[in-house]
Amino acid sequence: MHFITISQMLGTDGEKIARKVAGDLQYTFYGEQELFKAAEELDVLADVKKVDEKAPPFLERLFSERPKVHLDRLQSVIYDVAKKGDAVFFGRGSQLLLNSFSCAFHVLVIGSHEKRIERVMKEMGLSREEAEKTIHRSDQEKKDFIQFAFKEDWLNFHLYDLILNTDKLSFDSAARAIIDSTGEIKDCARDSVHTLARLSLQRRIESAFLEAGIPSSSLFFSVEDPENVRLYGYTSSKEEKGKVESVVRKVKGVREIQNEINIFTQGLGGV
């Protein structure tokens, strides 16, 4: 199985190119709506809809765990659909989520400022001034989102295997260039499906911990396999130990739980 991730500067035909590549290769395409559908199947649609490739407001990030919950659940969806096989991912930080897999090929579609303005004016029916503002806002939102989600610069060229300037390329030609460039891409290792399933479940449990306010300094988990979760750490009561297990048991995909949380009946201040 192979993955292609395609990121774009607004006004460069990136989505058209991504859809063309997926169609020509007969790969599954995952854009916004396709990920929404997958999120609905995992019961995390409301959270995924909150992630729109821009960082949440500063005060929300400062005083709430909700942005991290939304992000974890989006990432769990991407990992979950990736394990189904050959796919083209459009945006949503997929180039970073899948960067450790040798079978993934990452593309950035760029263009000159002037050509991008022309395309946005034509496609969105905007004036030149409106198009310039739209492009600037889009670039800034992508920058802020990738920084918030991954502490990375989305225009770091080292993140990509191929960078295409579409000023002089039709989206058909650009798609062909991508397909031709992926000819030497390696197959995923045999355990990649297992790894993706484990990562997907791990993100869902992380979001459940955040949502329930479970302290990360004393209570922990590990995903032993795609269905088996080990809980460990320490708490002050049997009730708290049971609450943690109950939270994890409600996460879709969890089948077995090894609850190895220790109970300290005396104060934990000196632990």
Secondary structure, DSSP 8 states (H G I E B T S, - for coil): --EEEEEE-TTS-HHHHHHHHHHHHT-EEE-HHHHHHHHHHTT-HHHHHT--SS---HHHHHH-SHHHHHHHHHHHHHHHHHTTSSEEEESTTHHHHTTT-TTEEEEEEE--HHHHHHHHHHHHT--HHHHHHHHHHHHHHHHHHHHHHHSS-TT-GGG-SEEEETTS--HHHHHHHHHHHTTT-----TTHHHHHHHHHHHHHHHHHHHHHT--TTTEEEEEEETTEEEEEEEES-HHHHHHHHHHHHTSTT--EEEE--EE--S--TT-
